[in-house]
Amino acid sequence: ISMMFAILGAALPAIKSGALRALATTGAQRSVVLPDLPTIAEDALPGYSADDWLGVAAPAGTPSAVIERWSVAMAGFYKDPDSKSWFVDSGFEPAFDSPNQFADLIASDRKPVSYTHLTLPTKRIV
């Protein structure tokens, strides 16, 4: 493979074994999993950011009391050091948002993306 974009959690074993060489992360910030790995914005394309996330959702109309109970349980899970360690060791960066914050994230990610012509830098990054 000449080049690929991969979710860090899926690619981490190959990176750690040396089968893949990571050049940069796509997020706005460096990853806590590979803190020495620069972001694409740092290394080549200022302003570039593409984050991925996982979340738990409930069907529309779920009673707010059920959502709140689930949210409290998830918050406790994310505060647990063993849970955090498992996520990080698996290549993921655990974060917890309230139900409203998560709804805002979903809404912002659904906005149309505008594409612009990019002129890639001539700096060799490999």
Secondary structure, 3 states (H helix, E strand, C coil): CCCCCCCHHHHHHHHHHCCCCCCCECCCCCCCCCCCCCEHHHHCCCCCCCCCCCCCCCCCCCCHHHHHHHHHHHHHHHHCHHHHHHHHHCCCCCCCCCHHHHHHHHHHHCCCCCCCCCCCCCCCCC
